[in-house]
Amino acid sequence: MISTASHTKRIATAMALLSALGLAACQTAPETMSTVSPMDAAQASSENISSLTAVIERSPNDAEAYNVRGSAYGRGGRNREALADFDRAIQLNPGLYQAYNNRALIHRNMGNSQAALADYNQAIQLNASYDAAYIGRGNLNRASGRTNEAFQDFERAIQLDTTNPRAYYNRGLMYQLRNQHDFAIGDFGQAISLAPGAAEPYTARGLSYLAIDNEDNALSDFNTALVRDKTNAEAWAYQGLILERRGDTQRATRSFAEAARLDPNLQVARDGLSRTRGTG
């Protein structure tokens, strides 16, 4: 039989959990999935860039060659060199919509949101079926707080039968913001089917399962996220919340502690530690 004090504690913990969930989708959920990031270290290698430079030297008016080398520079974090190459690619071929999309990402990385938006718009104007530009613009809109526009962009990419898991993942985050958790769970599931090695969709789906009080599936998702990425602070923190609700305070404390170690500013973990430390 559960004591009154224990029951009160579970209710208080549940309220803290719901409060945390209210913040999760809009403040702490990652914008993109790291395992499907376009950044590829092999393509960014000096050896590969040297090879691409040799191609450009042989064909100095080849817009696509500049676009490819710009992408390699971008993957290596060499934003200024990337920007110069995309500028040259567009100068040589103003209709090269991929170069506008790629330059938009570099502008975003450099904090030039308006320039990024203009480039995404131009890429879409040149090719209205280019799913990558809708996903990129959706990410930009989401980061800028334009959630309705972001949702529409991810929706359009999905209508174009994109196989990019980020479209489903990010639309799921939009559904989560709207408290439409059944739809969010469906989108996170689709993202997982397209990128089963990614941790972020499991964490996000776990949050939506928690929001509809499906604790077992939520815990399973947080556990799976941690199998894929043991540095996922949110998964540790929300795993801790469920363990705390179930009365396993020792394990909950360890989960909260690991989350706080990975992200000292994660309030869910800090609050959890303050509640459970020394109680187990």
TIRO-788524 format. One record per residue (C-alpha): z, y, x; residue in one letter; residue number from 1. Coordinates in Angstrom, 2 decimals. Each point is the difference from the previous one (the first is absolute). Example, Ala and Ser with C-alpha at 12.3 -4.5 7.8 and 13.67 -1.06 7.14 Angstrom:
REM residues 2
7.80 / -4.50 / 12.30 / a / 1;
-0.66 / 3.44 / 1.37 / s / 2;
REM end
This chain:
REM residues 280
0.00 / 0.00 / 0.00 / m / 1;
-1.00 / 3.43 / 1.35 / i / 2;
2.89 / 2.42 / 0.38 / s / 3;
-0.13 / 3.47 / -1.53 / t / 4;
0.07 / 1.56 / 3.46 / a / 5;
-2.86 / -2.20 / 1.16 / s / 6;
-2.02 / 0.78 / -3.10 / h / 7;
0.59 / 3.73 / 0.47 / t / 8;
-1.13 / -0.25 / 3.58 / k / 9;
-3.21 / -1.80 / -1.02 / r / 10;
-0.75 / 2.67 / -2.59 / i / 11;
0.61 / 2.77 / 2.55 / a / 12;
-2.24 / -1.77 / 2.47 / t / 13;
-2.72 / -0.43 / -2.61 / a / 14;
0.14 / 3.72 / -0.76 / m / 15;
-0.34 / 0.77 / 3.70 / a / 16;
-2.94 / -2.37 / 0.14 / l / 17;
-1.75 / 1.67 / -2.91 / l / 18;
0.58 / 3.38 / 1.59 / s / 19;
-1.47 / -1.27 / 3.25 / a / 20;
-3.01 / -1.41 / -1.83 / l / 21;
-0.64 / 3.39 / -1.52 / g / 22;
-0.49 / 1.38 / 3.49 / l / 23;
-1.75 / -2.94 / 1.56 / a / 24;
-3.49 / 0.29 / -1.38 / a / 25;
-0.36 / 3.73 / 0.53 / c / 26;
1.89 / 0.56 / 3.23 / q / 27;
0.30 / -3.09 / 2.12 / t / 28;
-2.89 / -2.29 / -0.84 / a / 29;
-2.55 / -0.09 / 2.82 / p / 30;
-3.31 / 1.58 / -0.76 / e / 31;
-2.19 / -2.59 / 1.64 / t / 32;
0.29 / -3.59 / 1.03 / m / 33;
0.42 / -0.36 / 3.74 / s / 34;
-1.68 / -3.39 / 0.23 / t / 35;
-3.21 / 1.37 / -1.48 / v / 36;
-0.01 / 3.24 / 1.97 / s / 37;
-3.44 / 0.93 / 1.40 / p / 38;
1.59 / 0.53 / 3.39 / m / 39;
-1.28 / -2.80 / 2.25 / d / 40;
1.27 / 0.04 / 3.57 / a / 41;
-2.92 / -2.03 / 1.29 / a / 42;
-2.54 / 2.51 / -1.28 / q / 43;
2.07 / 2.85 / 1.45 / a / 44;
0.00 / -1.45 / 3.52 / s / 45;
-1.37 / 2.05 / 2.88 / s / 46;
-2.46 / -2.79 / 0.75 / e / 47;
-1.41 / 0.10 / -3.53 / n / 48;
-0.21 / 3.79 / 0.00 / i / 49;
-1.85 / -0.11 / 3.33 / s / 50;
-2.52 / -2.39 / -1.53 / s / 51;
-0.47 / 2.28 / -2.99 / l / 52;
-0.45 / 2.99 / 2.30 / t / 53;
-2.75 / -1.89 / 1.82 / a / 54;
-1.75 / -0.56 / -3.34 / v / 55;
0.17 / 3.73 / -0.74 / i / 56;
-1.37 / 0.85 / 3.43 / e / 57;
-2.99 / -2.22 / -0.70 / r / 58;
-0.45 / 1.36 / -3.55 / s / 59;
1.50 / 3.50 / -0.11 / p / 60;
-1.38 / 0.70 / -3.50 / n / 61;
1.44 / -3.13 / -1.62 / d / 62;
2.43 / 1.26 / -2.65 / a / 63;
1.39 / -3.46 / -0.67 / e / 64;
0.89 / -0.45 / 3.67 / a / 65;
2.14 / 3.15 / -0.11 / y / 66;
1.57 / -1.19 / -3.24 / n / 67;
0.94 / -3.35 / 1.56 / v / 68;
1.40 / 1.58 / 3.15 / r / 69;
1.90 / 2.55 / -2.09 / g / 70;
1.59 / -2.87 / -1.89 / s / 71;
1.05 / -1.60 / 3.28 / a / 72;
1.51 / 3.27 / 1.19 / y / 73;
1.83 / 0.35 / -3.31 / g / 74;
1.43 / -3.51 / 0.24 / r / 75;
1.36 / 0.92 / 3.40 / g / 76;
1.61 / 3.20 / -1.28 / g / 77;
-2.45 / 2.23 / 1.87 / r / 78;
-0.52 / 2.30 / -2.94 / n / 79;
-1.80 / 2.86 / 1.70 / r / 80;
-2.60 / -2.25 / 1.61 / e / 81;
-0.43 / -1.78 / -3.33 / a / 82;
-0.46 / 3.29 / -1.84 / l / 83;
-2.65 / 1.13 / 2.48 / a / 84;
-1.92 / -3.25 / -0.44 / d / 85;
0.09 / 0.15 / -3.79 / f / 86;
-1.10 / 3.64 / 0.11 / d / 87;
-2.97 / -1.02 / 2.14 / r / 88;
-0.83 / -2.98 / -2.23 / a / 89;
-0.07 / 2.26 / -3.07 / i / 90;
-2.05 / 2.61 / 1.83 / q / 91;
-2.59 / -2.66 / 0.84 / l / 92;
0.10 / -1.62 / -3.46 / n / 93;
1.55 / 2.12 / -2.78 / p / 94;
-0.39 / -2.92 / -2.39 / g / 95;
2.20 / -2.39 / 2.00 / l / 96;
2.77 / -0.34 / -2.57 / y / 97;
2.05 / -2.39 / 2.16 / q / 98;
0.37 / 2.73 / 2.62 / a / 99;
1.41 / 2.43 / -2.58 / y / 100;
2.49 / -2.64 / -1.11 / n / 101;
1.01 / -0.73 / 3.59 / n / 102;
0.30 / 3.68 / 0.85 / r / 103;
2.19 / 0.48 / -3.07 / a / 104;
2.49 / -2.52 / 1.38 / l / 105;
0.11 / 1.85 / 3.33 / i / 106;
0.55 / 3.30 / -1.79 / h / 107;
2.88 / -1.62 / -1.88 / r / 108;
1.49 / -1.30 / 3.22 / n / 109;
-0.18 / 3.52 / 1.39 / m / 110;
1.64 / 1.53 / -3.08 / g / 111;
-3.18 / 1.65 / -1.30 / n / 112;
0.31 / -1.09 / -3.62 / s / 113;
-2.53 / 2.42 / -1.48 / q / 114;
-2.65 / -0.98 / 2.55 / a / 115;
0.76 / -3.66 / -0.69 / a / 116;
-0.39 / 0.52 / -3.74 / l / 117;
-3.32 / 1.77 / 0.49 / a / 118;
-1.31 / -2.87 / 2.11 / d / 119;
1.12 / -2.67 / -2.48 / y / 120;
-1.69 / 1.97 / -2.78 / n / 121;
-3.20 / 0.23 / 2.04 / q / 122;
0.01 / -3.72 / 0.77 / a / 123;
0.35 / -0.75 / -3.73 / i / 124;
-2.71 / 2.51 / -0.88 / q / 125;
-2.36 / -1.76 / 2.40 / l / 126;
0.99 / -3.48 / -1.20 / n / 127;
1.86 / -0.18 / -3.31 / a / 128;
0.54 / -3.75 / 0.51 / s / 129;
1.77 / 0.28 / 3.37 / y / 130;
3.39 / -1.56 / -0.68 / d / 131;
1.54 / 0.94 / 3.37 / a / 132;
-0.36 / 3.71 / -0.77 / a / 133;
1.76 / -0.37 / -3.36 / y / 134;
2.86 / -1.88 / 1.67 / i / 135;
0.26 / 2.59 / 2.77 / g / 136;
-0.07 / 2.89 / -2.45 / r / 137;
2.52 / -1.80 / -2.18 / g / 138;
2.38 / -0.29 / 2.95 / n / 139;
-0.45 / 3.69 / 0.72 / l / 140;
0.62 / 0.93 / -3.63 / n / 141;
3.07 / -2.23 / -0.15 / r / 142;
1.46 / 1.55 / 3.15 / a / 143;
-0.63 / 3.46 / -1.48 / s / 144;
1.78 / -0.84 / -3.25 / g / 145;
-3.20 / -0.13 / -2.08 / r / 146;
0.95 / -3.33 / -1.51 / t / 147;
-2.39 / 0.06 / -2.96 / n / 148;
-2.95 / 0.70 / 2.27 / e / 149;
1.20 / -2.69 / 2.39 / a / 150;
0.20 / -2.54 / -2.82 / f / 151;
-3.54 / 0.85 / -1.11 / q / 152;
-1.32 / -0.46 / 3.54 / d / 153;
1.62 / -3.42 / 0.45 / f / 154;
-1.16 / -0.96 / -3.49 / e / 155;
-3.58 / 0.96 / 0.87 / r / 156;
0.05 / -2.03 / 3.21 / a / 157;
1.22 / -3.03 / -1.97 / i / 158;
-2.69 / 0.53 / -2.65 / q / 159;
-2.51 / -0.19 / 2.86 / l / 160;
1.30 / -3.54 / 0.74 / d / 161;
1.58 / 0.98 / 3.29 / t / 162;
1.46 / -2.78 / 2.10 / t / 163;
2.24 / 2.47 / 1.83 / n / 164;
3.62 / -0.98 / -0.78 / p / 165;
1.17 / 3.58 / 0.50 / r / 166;
-1.66 / 1.05 / -3.26 / a / 167;
2.10 / -2.47 / -1.99 / y / 168;
3.13 / 0.66 / 2.04 / y / 169;
-0.21 / 3.75 / -0.46 / n / 170;
-0.90 / -0.20 / -3.68 / r / 171;
3.03 / -2.25 / -0.34 / g / 172;
2.13 / 2.75 / 1.51 / l / 173;
-1.41 / 2.41 / -2.59 / m / 174;
0.86 / -2.41 / -2.82 / y / 175;
3.47 / -0.31 / 1.51 / q / 176;
0.44 / 3.77 / -0.13 / l / 177;
-0.89 / -0.15 / -3.70 / r / 178;
2.51 / -2.83 / -0.59 / n / 179;
-2.87 / -2.28 / -1.03 / q / 180;
1.41 / -2.85 / 2.00 / h / 181;
-1.96 / -2.86 / -1.57 / d / 182;
-3.24 / 1.70 / 1.06 / f / 183;
1.48 / 0.78 / 3.42 / a / 184;
0.96 / -3.65 / 0.50 / i / 185;
-3.55 / -1.04 / -0.84 / g / 186;
-1.50 / 2.42 / 2.53 / d / 187;
2.43 / -0.99 / 2.75 / f / 188;
-0.87 / -3.63 / -0.68 / g / 189;
-3.70 / 0.78 / 0.41 / q / 190;
0.72 / 1.85 / 3.26 / a / 191;
1.92 / -3.04 / 1.22 / i / 192;
-2.89 / -2.32 / -0.86 / s / 193;
-2.34 / 2.20 / 2.06 / l / 194;
2.43 / 0.50 / 2.92 / a / 195;
2.59 / -2.81 / -0.10 / p / 196;
1.41 / 0.91 / 3.40 / g / 197;
1.06 / 3.51 / -1.02 / a / 198;
3.69 / 0.65 / -0.62 / a / 199;
-0.23 / 3.26 / -1.97 / e / 200;
-1.39 / -1.38 / -3.28 / p / 201;
2.81 / -2.56 / -0.14 / y / 202;
2.60 / 2.75 / 0.45 / t / 203;
-1.65 / 2.18 / -2.64 / a / 204;
-0.35 / -2.89 / -2.45 / r / 205;
3.65 / -0.89 / 0.58 / g / 206;
0.97 / 3.52 / -1.06 / l / 207;
-1.93 / -0.35 / -3.24 / s / 208;
1.55 / -3.40 / -0.66 / y / 209;
3.41 / 1.61 / 0.47 / l / 210;
-0.92 / 2.77 / -2.40 / a / 211;
-0.65 / -2.59 / -2.74 / i / 212;
3.14 / -1.94 / 1.02 / d / 213;
-1.87 / -3.01 / 1.39 / n / 214;
2.46 / -0.50 / 2.83 / e / 215;
-1.19 / -3.42 / 1.17 / d / 216;
-3.60 / 1.07 / 0.53 / n / 217;
1.14 / 3.24 / 1.61 / a / 218;
2.13 / -1.84 / 2.55 / l / 219;
-2.84 / -2.41 / 0.70 / s / 220;
-2.34 / 2.92 / 0.69 / d / 221;
2.45 / 1.78 / 2.30 / f / 222;
0.58 / -3.23 / 1.89 / n / 223;
-3.74 / -0.54 / 0.36 / t / 224;
-0.50 / 3.57 / 1.19 / a / 225;
2.55 / -0.61 / 2.74 / l / 226;
-1.74 / -3.19 / 1.09 / v / 227;
-3.11 / 2.11 / 0.54 / r / 228;
1.73 / 3.03 / 1.49 / d / 229;
3.60 / -0.12 / 1.16 / k / 230;
-0.10 / 3.75 / 0.67 / t / 231;
-0.44 / 0.80 / -3.72 / n / 232;
3.14 / 2.04 / -0.62 / a / 233;
-0.54 / 0.29 / -3.74 / e / 234;
-0.28 / -3.76 / -0.45 / a / 235;
3.31 / -0.46 / 1.87 / w / 236;
1.68 / 2.67 / -2.12 / a / 237;
-1.13 / -1.34 / -3.38 / y / 238;
0.74 / -3.54 / 1.05 / q / 239;
3.50 / 1.29 / 0.70 / g / 240;
0.24 / 1.53 / -3.46 / l / 241;
-0.78 / -3.30 / -1.67 / i / 242;
2.40 / -1.90 / 2.23 / l / 243;
2.67 / 2.58 / -0.83 / e / 244;
-0.64 / -0.39 / -3.73 / r / 245;
0.45 / -3.75 / 0.44 / r / 246;
3.32 / 0.44 / 1.75 / g / 247;
-1.20 / -1.06 / 3.47 / d / 248;
1.41 / 3.07 / 1.70 / t / 249;
-0.02 / -1.36 / 3.54 / q / 250;
-3.73 / -0.69 / -0.04 / r / 251;
-0.61 / 3.23 / -1.91 / a / 252;
1.82 / 1.96 / 2.69 / t / 253;
-2.15 / -1.61 / 2.69 / r / 254;
-3.16 / 0.89 / -1.90 / s / 255;
1.11 / 3.59 / -0.56 / f / 256;
1.00 / 0.29 / 3.67 / a / 257;
-3.41 / -1.20 / 1.17 / e / 258;
-1.75 / 2.39 / -2.38 / a / 259;
2.12 / 2.90 / 1.26 / a / 260;
-0.67 / -0.97 / 3.61 / r / 261;
-3.74 / 0.02 / -0.62 / l / 262;
0.08 / 3.21 / -2.06 / d / 263;
3.24 / 2.01 / 0.36 / p / 264;
-1.19 / 2.41 / -2.71 / n / 265;
-0.53 / -2.67 / -2.68 / l / 266;
2.54 / 1.04 / -2.61 / q / 267;
-0.04 / -3.34 / -1.84 / v / 268;
1.17 / -1.73 / 3.16 / a / 269;
2.62 / 2.61 / 0.85 / r / 270;
1.46 / -0.08 / -3.51 / d / 271;
0.00 / -3.79 / 0.04 / g / 272;
1.86 / -0.11 / 3.27 / l / 273;
2.63 / 2.42 / -1.26 / s / 274;
0.58 / -2.23 / -3.03 / r / 275;
0.04 / -3.41 / 1.70 / t / 276;
1.26 / 0.47 / 3.55 / r / 277;
3.44 / -1.55 / 0.33 / g / 278;
-0.04 / -1.51 / -3.50 / t / 279;
-1.30 / -3.46 / 0.90 / g / 280;
REM end
